[in-house]
Amino acid sequence: MGRKTYEVGLKDGISNPYPQMRQYVFSHTLKESPDNNVELVSDNAVDVVKELKQQPGKNFWRMRR
């Protein structure tokens, strides 16, 4: 998800909104993830998404605001 979407939950104190899923926040402005279970992606977003799509399984969920 993007930073703006992620920050909606952060305002309510939710830093890990989907604990049952691996989570990635794509942002150029965040410097570190507020939660160890949420990976921050600042560079090479396209490469990260391509890599995720190559992994086994069918469930790839993307959030947009």
C-alpha positions, 0 to 999 in steps of 0.5 A: 500500500502507499504511505497515505493509505498506511497513515490512515491506520497509523493515526489510530495507532494501527501499525500492522493492519493485516497481521495475517499478511506480508505487508509492504508500504511503498513510500519515498518519504517514510524513512523507516517502518513503524512496525517490524512486520511491515516492510518499507519499500523506497526504491525499485518499487516495480522490481519489488512488485515483479518479484512478489508476483513471481512467488508461489501462490495466487493471493496478491492484494494491492491497496490504492487510495 
